[in-house]
């Protein structure tokens, strides 16, 4: 399959791609900044948040800054908090790269960039086995603590005498992702989202110094299935707004509630011009031994000796639709961590020989090998504002 535009666009200059604000305004900075006031020795950050004795983080999967701002009628409570986002600056923070759940939850829970915690995408190569590993489903299996050896912030808080707790759906309790990103303290499983809000507030008040995390997944699910330009997604956003207000109304004294997301989302049209199909395009397949990532953010693991050719072909085929970089360029530009800071050795080859970040509304699907993911309407992963920017809303008592 070939894509023949009416003109020949030039490859996008990756130096013009937005980069995550590691160290000053990314998801990895939120809990280290919040815990600084509680005396917890966490990774250093330049993000400053006023201290509070009781800290609650409500993470809404798929809650992007741009989409939230575009829907004030569905989210009046959250919209009212926008001027105070990011400690009163009135702006967003960024996720990391890729803007995807496994990567973001690891950044939230460890306070580290992907170059350090190592969950560098939705699907990434396990250099030890040569297989591509899905980091949400943890398939194929690998030992969680070998994959991500750093302590979580909840473990550090618990060791410092802070009552740490996660309140989430019961099926998340024993997942490998929870183990490496969010474990520490107490886990309380509740199926009903409203009950999770109530339990989170109760746990926040249960001790003088507390850290509580709670999570809601269904906004993301509606976006994937129906798109963010759908009644289903807007209905979920209204439900999230009610949940956030319910939790805020129950905050005990000396508390702060932070509300954020792990990524935003865009709708990808069901057209050939917007969906480059790796499985059907011989040019894109040439020289690629393994395809990683997801539709909006791809890792390309090249056949030995073919990385330069893969880089050149993908830049040409996706000209005007994607930023295409080598692993070394991605590191230098600060996609996976602060600019120029090398990933930890165990992480280096998890990053593709070539890394692709889509722009506009295009995606690279794999209709045969990834049929479910390829059929999604809402997608995320790249460095565009719609995907990268998330709110950091707060309520204090």
PyMOL commands that set and color helices and strands:
alter all, ss='L'
color gray80, all
select helices_A, chain A and resi 14-16+27-36+65-69+76-88+101-110+114-117+144-147+153-159+170-172+176-181+193-204+218-226+231-249+278-280+282-285+307-317+327-333+345-348+371-374+385-388
alter helices_A, ss='H'
color red, helices_A
select strands_A, chain A and resi 54-60+93-94+123-126+131-134+163-168+186-189+210-216+255-261+266-267+275-277+288-294+297-302+322-326+354-358+363-365+378-379+389-390+392-396
alter strands_A, ss='S'
color yellow, strands_A
deselect
rebuild
show_as cartoon
